[in-house]
Amino acid sequence: MGKNNRARRAAKARQKARREKPWSHGEHAQAAGEAARQSVAEVVASTWYDALGARYPHQVHDLVDRLATLPAAEVDAHGQRLLLGTLRIAWPQGWQPTELRRQVRIATRAQVATLVELAIHADHADRAGQSVDPRWADQVAGMGERNRSVRGPWLAEWRDRNQLFRAESYEAVLEIWGVVTALRPIDVLIPYPGAGADVVTIGAPRREAGAHPMLDRIRKLLAKAEATEFEEEAALFTAKAQELMTRHAIDEAFVRRDEVADLPRMIRIPIDAPYADVKAALLGVVARANRCRAIGLGGCAMSSVLGHAGDLGHVELLFTSLLVQAQKALAEAGRGQVGGRARSASYRSSFLLAFADRIGERLESATEAVLDDEGSSAALPALRASEARVDDLIRERYGDTLVPSTIRGGRDYLGHVHGRQVADRARLDAGALTA
């Protein structure tokens, strides 16, 4: 039995025992006297408030047990309002629906993340008739639990569906509140629901599928690279995709070179454990090869990437594809081994770091090959100006606060060699991003 399952069962047993323990006559008298002094709504609200401020786990357990003895409809309704209020704290802090759901999942467990999804759908439903940015609406529409009703007692429905005690569901509400209120503020990329006209956003615009034929060609090349069984052919498709990305960037640079309003934008890309620091390094080299800059967000399991809109799309596509390929290669290296070298943390960290370094060399070489072409040399000033605007934005927003990231873990020679070999023949998995 896993550690999380054991802890959960133990907690459930303790809660059940507390609920089945009869109250003493004095406790009954005390509760009756308090009920006489306060309305049910006041008791529910004050108990929730006390639970939010409780400092120790045993205090939280006692308070949620008390909530479980109060009228369920009143307690559930207040819990739902608390969840909605928690979300409305997060939105002005820059957090978007999919980012918030992911952060709660990392900090808690999948079951609690589905409750966050319900709350996000309920928040969205409450805004019917309001103007909502299409990028925000797309995130909500693609989220789980979207077919559940959020018009009535959705907290009770979630509890019953997951076969939880009342106290367990209230503890989940408090967990979400604790995770969300501890999050750091991040850049507001797209207008959140209810944002005023004075809210400044710097997110990249939404790109419609098929908006540019060059992008479709790039996606198809990446799909071919993934499909082929021949490493040399896959490498050719990879180089050709980067070449087209550079040519597309040249075209866009010429179009926007006289546009004063053409400013760099920002996206955020998830960086999952394990080896998040090395994966962030891979994102960094992919970003720099495409005239963008990646900045890690400490404690958020994400990196911000700054650049022009077209370049940002290329970075996201390439990084995702390369990361999938690297992870597949690591899985193959460890297959059939029981505690072998390819499964060690030092090997894997070295593998991914060498993979990132070699990918950076390959992307730079492919880009230089395009720029060395006589027909592309005229684009150099425009591309350099574009890259300079990205650096200017970083200085403007962050000043001297940025520090170089460090990569933890040992150094393994075999992992380093294998990482570079895999990078030389990297096949890109475009997955759902293919046309």
N, C-alpha and C positions, 0 to 999 in steps of 0.2 A: 504494500500500500504506500502510495506516495506521501511525502511530508505534508503537502497541502491537504490531502484527504484526511490524514490522521488528525491534523489540527482542527479541521472543520468538524469532524465527528466528535471530537472531544468537546469542542465549544458547544455543539448542539446538545450533547449529553448534560453539560453543566446548566445550560439554559432550561432544558426540560426539567431537570431536578429542582431548579429554583421555582419554576412555575407550579410544579406539583406539590411543593412544600406549602402546607396551609399557613395562612396568616394567623398570628396570635390575636387574642382579643384586643390587646392594646393597639396593634397595628390597624385592625378594623376600625377601632374607635377613632384613631388618628386620621385615617383616610376619610371617614364619614364627616369628621369635624372640618377637615380641609375642604371637602366637597360642598359643605354648607356655606363656607366663606367665599368660595370662588365658583364661577360658572365652569362647565365642562370645557368650553373653548379656552378659557383662561388657564386652566390646569394643563391642558394639552400644549398650549403655546409655551408656557413657562417650563414644562418638562423638556420639550424639544430644545428650548434655549439653554437650559442647564446641560443637556447632553452635548450640545455644540461646544460648550465651554469646558467640559470635563477634561481634566488633565491626565487621569490614570485609567487604564482599561477596566478595572473593577468598577469605577464610577460609571463608565459608559454602560457596562453590563447591567448595573442596578437601574439606571435610568431607562434603558430600552425595555427592561422587564416591566417597569412601571407603565411605560407607554402601552405595552401589550395588555394591560389590565383596563385601560381606558377605552371608551367606545371606538371601535375600529374605523367607522366612517369618518369621524372627526380627526383621528390621528393620521389616517391615510391622506385625507385632504390636505392637512397641514404639511405632511411629508412631500406631497406632490408640489405644493407651493414652494417649499424649501428647495427642491431640486430645480425648479424653474428659476428661482432667484439666484441659485448658484451659477447656472448657465449665463445669466444676464450680468454676472460679475466677470465671467471669463471673456465674453465677446468683446467688450471695449479694451481688454488687455491684449488683443491681437489674435486670440485663439480661434480657430475655425472648427466646424463640426467634426470632420474626420480626424483632425489633430487632437482634439479633446478626447474623443472616444479612444483613440490609440493610447493616449497618456494614461487614462484610467485603466485600460486593459493591462498596460505594463506594470502599473503600481498595485493592481488588485488581482482580478481574475476575470475570465470570460463572462461568467454569469453576471457580475456587476456591470460589465461593459454593456450588456444588453439593456440594463436599466437606464444607463446613460442614453442609449439610442432612443428608448421610449421617451425620455425627457426631451431630447432634441426634437423628435417629431411633434411632441406636445407643444413645445415652444414655437415651432414652425406653424402649427395649426392655429395657434392663438394670433398669428399675424396675418390671417386671411384678409385680403384687401389692401395690405401694405405693400409698398414697393420693396422687393427683395432682389439683390444682385443675382443674375443667372448663375454665376459661379458658386454662390452660396446655396442656391436652390438645387444645383446639380449634386452637391455633396450630400445634402439631406436626402434627395431622391435615391441616391445610391447606397444609403445606409441600411443596415439590417433592421428588423422589427418594423419595416415600413408598412406592412400589411396588418398591423395590429391597431385596434381602435385606441385613440388617446382622448376621446371625448368624455369618458366617464372615469370610473375608479381604476385607472391603469396600473397603479402601484399594487392594488389588491390582485388584479389579474396576473401580473408578473409574479407575485408571491405564490399564488395558487398553482400556476403553471410550473414553477420550479420546486414545488412541494416544500416550501419553507415555513418556519414558524413566523409569527408576526414580528417578534423581536429580531429575528435574523434579517428580515426585510428592512427594518428601521436601522439596523447596524449598517446595511449596505448604503442607505441614504447618507448616513454620517461618514462612511468611507469616501463616498464621492465628494461630499462637501470638503473633507480634509484634503483630498488630492488636489481639487480644483483651486481652492483658496491658497494653497501653497505654491502654485505655479508662478513663475516669473513673468512679467510683462514682456511681450515680443512685438515686433513690428506689425502694424495693421496693414495687411496686404490688400484686402478687398473690403468694401463697405459692409459692416455687419448690420443686421436688421435693427432699425431704429436709429442708426447713426445720423448725426446732423450733417448739414452741408459743410461744416467747418472741419470735419474729420478728414485728415490727409491719408491717402492710401498709395502704396507703391507696388502693388501686385501686377504681375504680367497679365495682359488681356487674355480672354479665352480664345483659343484657336479652334475654328470649326473644322471638322474632318474634311479633307480634300480641299482646303482653302488655297493650297499652293501645290501645283503638280510636282515640283521638286521634292517636297516633303513626302509625297506618296512614293516617289522613286526611292528615296532614302529608306523608308520603311520596308519596301519590297526587297531591297538589297539586304537589309538586316535579316529579313525572314529567310532569304536564300542562304545566308551565312549560317543560320541555325539549322536549316534543313539538310545541308550537304554533309556527307560522311568523310569528305576529303579535306584535310587540314589546309593544304595549299590553296584550294579553291575558297575555303572560308576566309583565309587571310586576304585574298584578293577582294572578296566582297566587302570585308571590313575597311580596307584601304579606300576602295571606291566610294563607300558611304561617307567616310570622312572627307574625301575630295569634294563630293557633292555638297556636303555641309559647308565647306569653306567657300565654294562657288556661290551657294545661296547667300551666305553672309556677305560676300562681295556685292552681289546684286542689291541686297537690302541696304548696304552701306552707301552705295551710289544714290539710291532712291531717297534716303533720309539725310544725306550730307548737308542739305541746306535747311533742314527742319529744326528750328530752334527748340521746338517742344519735344523733340526726340530725346527722351531721358532714359537712363537705365532703369530697370525694374527689378523685382525680387521675387523669387519663389522659395519654398522650403521643401526639402527632401528628407524623408525619414531615413535614419541610420540605426539599424537594429543591432543589438548584441547577438552573439559575442563578437569580439574584435572590432568594436565600433570605431575605435581610433584609427585602425588601418583602413577600414571601409571609407571613413571620412577622408583619408589621404588619397584614396582612389578617386573619390569625387573631386578633390582638389585638383588633381592633375587633368582630369577630364574637363573641368571648368576652365582652367587656365589655357588649355589647348584650344578652347573655343571662345577666348577673349572674355571670360567671366571670372568671378572670384567666389570661392566658397568659404564660409565662416561657420565654425561649429557653435552650436547653442548649448552651453553647458547645462546639464540637468534636464534637457528637453528631448534627447534622443533624436535630434534633427540637426540639419545644417541649412543655413540660408545661402542662397546662390544669387549673386547680383550680376546683371548683364542686360543686354538688349533682348527684347522679346524673342526674336527668332533664335538667337544663340542659346537662350535658356531652354527652349524646347529641345534643341539638339543635346544639350548637356543631360537633361533628364532622361532622354531616350537612350543615349549611349551608356550612361552610368548604370541604369537598370539592366541593360543587356549584358554589360561586362560583369556586373556583380553576379548575375545568375550563372554565367559561364564559369567564373572563378569558383563559386560554391559547388557547382557540378564536378569540377576537376578535383576539388578537395575531397568530395564524397568518394570519387573513384579511387583516389590515392589511399584512402583509409579502408576501402572495401576489402574484406577478407582478413584484415588484421585484428588481432585481439590485443589492445593496449600497445600497438606498435608505434613506431616513430611518427608515422604520418598522422597519428591521432593526438600527438602531443601539442600543447598550447604553443610551445616555442616553434615547432615546425609550421603550424598553421599561420601564426603571426608572420613569420619570415616569408612564407609562401605568398601571402596576400600583399605584403609590402613590396616584394620583388615584382609581383604581378603588376602592381600599381606603377612602379618606376618604369618598367618596360613598356606598359601601355602608354605612359606619357611620352616616351621616346618615339613610339610608333605614330602617335597622333601628331606630334610635332613634325615628324618627317613627312607625313602625308600632307599636312598644311603647307609646309615649305615648298613641296613639289608643285603645288598649285600656284603659290605666290611667285615662284621663280619663272613661271610661264610668262612670256612677253605680253600676252593679252591681259594678264591680271596685275601686272606691276603698278598700273595706274591706280589700283584700288588701295595700295598700301597706306597712303595718307588718311583716307577715310576710315580704314580699319584701325589704324593707330589712334585716331581721334576718338573713335568709338570706345576703344579700350581705356583711353585716358579719362573719358567721362565716367567709366565704372570706378576707376581708382579715386577720382574726385569725390564721387558719392560715398565711397567707403570712408575717406578722410572726414567728410562732412558729418556723417552719421556716427562714426565711432572714435574719431580723433586718435588719441594715443592709448586707448583702452584695450586694443587687441594685443594678445600675447601669442607667441608661437605655440602650437599644440605639441604635446609629447606623445610618443607611442610606447606603450608598455610592452613587456614580454621579452623573452630571450632572443638570441640570434641562432638560427639553425642553418648550416651551410646547405644541406640537402634541400630543405624547404625553399631556400633562396634560389637555387638552381632550377628546381621544378617550377617555381613561380614564374621565372623568366621564360622557361620553355612553353608553359601554357599560354602566357601572354603573346608569345610569338605566333601561336596558331589559334588565337582566341576566336571562338565562334560566338556570335552575338544572338542571344535569345530575345527577340523583340516581343514575343508573347502577344498580349492583348493590344500592344501598340501597333501591330502590323495592320496595313490597310486591307 
